[in-house]
Amino acid sequence: MGSGKTTIGKLLSKKLDKDFYDSDSVVEERTGVKVPLIFEYEGEVGFRRREENVLKDLVNLKNIVLATGGGVILSKNNRKLLKNNGYVIYLKSDCVDLAARMENDKSRPLLQKGDLKETLDNLFKFRDPLYVDISDQIIETKNKRASDVTSEIESLLNKL
């Protein structure tokens, strides 16, 4: 969450001439409402169910760059779908950078309660090992511009 997946995904898809998909945006398109409203009415469980259904469809598409929501890896099924159907890059950020990026962001339901830094620390401690486990490549984003990360990924992919 907040690592730059969507921004970098859009830039990368243009450079690679691939279609770009953001799984959260697809959930919103299919439901006709924004993610925070889904959380409000269906809770995280309802959102995660919708997210998994969208992911099942997206991983079958070819010639795409996919940015997923930060919590997509919470589901064992989602981790398997990602690992088995593409090249997974983990954009790893530290909690200090993430907190600075999302300090005034009201669009992320999981960050609206409690201390932002503490919430991010807790999410990171749980999610980081899951990301590491399914990733083909880990890219550290600290102090890097989105364009630099995009170029780094493009260079990496050209070597495959």
N, C-alpha and C positions, 0 to 999 in steps of 0.2 A: 504494500500500500504506500503510494507516494514515491516509489523508486524511479518513476519515469517510464514505465512500461508502455503506456499509450503514446506519449510523445515520441519516444525512441522507436516504437513500433511503426508509427506513421512515417517517420523519416526513413527508416530502413525499408519499408515496403516501396517507397518511391524510388530509392536507390536501386533496389533489386527488381523493380518492375513487377511486384507481386500485389495481390489484393490484401488489404488490411482489415482485420476484424478485431474488435474489442468485445470480449464476452459480456461484460456488463452492459455495453450499449445494445448488444443483441437481445439480452434479457429485457431491457427497457423497450426496445422496438416491439418485441413479441407481446409484452404485457400492456403497453401503452402508458406506463407510469415510470417514474424515476425510482432508482434503487432505494433511496431513503423511505419512500412511501411503501414499497414492498416490505421493508424491514418493520415499518410501523404497523402494518396490518397483518403480516404473516410471520413476523419475527425472522431471526436468522435462519431457522430451520426451513421455513418456506422459501426464502431466497436461495439457500444452498440447493434445494431440490430443483428449483428453476435453473440455477446455474449449471447443475450437472446435466440436465436435459439439453441445454444449449451446447455445452461442451461436446456431448456425444455427436451432435450434428457438425460442429465446426472442425473437429479433428479429422473428419472424412473428406474435407475439402482439400484440393490440391493447389499448389502455387500460392500459398498465403503466408502472411505474417500474422500471428495471433498474440494479442495481449490479453492476459486473463486477469480477473480480479485477484487481489492479494490473498484471499482466503480459499481460492479454488483448490489448493493442495491439502485442505483439511480432510477431504474425502479420499479414502483409499481408492475408490473407483476412478476419481478424477486423476489421481497421481498415475494410475496405470494407463489411463487414456492418453495422458500427456507423454509419458515415457515411451509408450509403444507406437505413437503416431506422429513423431516429429523430432526436431532437434530442439532441446529445451535449454534456454539460456536464463540463468538466474541473475537479475540485476540487483546486486547486493549493496545495500546502503546501511549506514549506521544510524542508530536511533536519534542522535543529535541532529544529523542532517535531515532526517525524516520529520522530526518535530519542527524544525525551522521551516521546512517546505509546507507543512500542513497546519501551522499555527492558527490560521484564520479560516480554514476549510470547513465549511458546515455541511458538505455533501457526503461525508463519510460517517455512516451511522455508528460504527464501532468506536469512533473517537469523540463522541459527543458527551460522554459521561466520565467524570473523574479527571485525574491529571493526565495530560496528553503524553508526556514523556514516560510516565509509569505504564500507561496503557501500551504504548509502542514497545517498551522494554519487554513487557509480558508477552505480547504478540510475537515479537522477534524470538524470544527464548523458545517458544513452542514451535513456531513455523520454520525457523532457519534450518534445523536438521532435516525437515521434510523437503525443503527446497534443495538442499545440498544432495539429498538422496536421489532425486529424480533428474537433476541437472546434468546435461552433457558438458556445459561450460558455465563458469561463474565469472561475472564481470563486476569488479568493484567500481562503484560510481562516485565515490567520495571525491569532491573537488573537480569533477569532470563535467563539461558541458554536454548536453544531449547530442550535439553534432559530433563531438569527439567519441562518445560511447558508440554512436551509430557507425562511425568509421572503423572503430575497433572491431565491432561485430562483423561488418562487411569484410574486413581483412581476414578475420578468423574463418568465415564461411567460404571465402575464396580458396583457402588452404585445404578444405575438406575434399 
